[in-house]
Amino acid sequence: MDIMAEKFDLAAALKADEDGSTLRSLKDSLAALQARLRRTMDKGLPQKDFDVANNLHRACIISQDLLEQFWSQPRK
């Protein structure tokens, strides 16, 4: 699954994901990115770069929550 592919349809992939494997894969990818960002921020960055990394880190957290909510919608 190449989520960065131009023709990748995230909504369709999540709707078709009965067992949650696509959801887990996406959340794992976001968690890995979140961890890399945290390690980079912990090493020290200039304030401007830290602010960008911190915003991306927060976006990963929010994205994980949104993915979970979107995935669970058709299953309610």
VOGU-3710 file (C-alpha; in Angstrom, 3 decimals, decimal comma):
1> mdimaekfdl> 0,000/0,000/0,000  1,544/3,231/-1,129  -0,386/5,989/0,631  1,720/8,603/-1,139  0,701/7,341/-4,583  -1,201/9,907/-6,588  -4,205/7,646/-7,080  -4,386/6,266/-3,529  -7,899/6,705/-2,123  -7,555/6,838/1,664
11> aaalkadedg> -11,298/6,997/2,281  -11,977/3,947/0,118  -9,105/2,013/1,710  -10,423/2,685/5,216  -14,024/1,854/4,284  -12,914/-1,471/2,793  -10,706/-2,281/5,789  -12,889/-4,780/7,653  -10,210/-6,166/9,983  -8,435/-2,879/10,741
21> stlrslkdsl> -5,135/-3,893/9,149  -4,973/-0,806/6,921  -5,849/1,395/9,885  -3,071/-0,188/11,978  -0,572/0,207/9,155  -1,411/3,888/8,725  -1,337/4,565/12,466  1,994/2,713/12,778  3,481/4,847/9,998  2,308/8,009/11,743
31> aalqarlrrt> 3,670/6,769/15,081  7,066/6,095/13,486  7,135/9,592/12,003  6,055/11,028/15,339  8,922/9,205/17,088  11,469/10,450/14,526  10,240/13,998/14,967  10,435/13,708/18,759  14,021/12,376/18,585  14,994/15,229/16,274
41> mdkglpqkdf> 13,378/17,799/18,554  15,046/16,269/21,614  18,471/16,669/19,997  17,873/20,403/19,783  16,802/22,609/16,933  16,746/26,329/16,265  13,408/27,752/17,476  11,968/28,174/13,972  12,772/24,565/13,045  11,558/23,308/16,420
51> dvannlhrac> 8,210/25,039/15,883  7,790/23,350/12,495  8,756/19,923/13,881  6,435/20,396/16,854  3,528/21,284/14,561  4,210/18,178/12,475  4,409/16,081/15,650  1,014/17,376/16,785  -0,402/16,784/13,302  0,632/13,123/13,543
61> iisqdlleqf> -1,252/12,747/16,822  -4,370/14,423/15,442  -4,154/12,381/12,232  -4,094/9,125/14,189  -7,253/10,148/16,026  -8,971/11,211/12,808  -8,087/7,943/11,094  -9,573/6,002/14,008  -12,765/8,043/13,935  -13,162/7,768/10,158
71> wsqprk> -12,494/4,017/10,188  -15,030/3,370/12,952  -17,848/5,371/11,283  -19,108/2,675/8,868  -18,879/0,092/11,648  -21,295/1,816/14,073
//
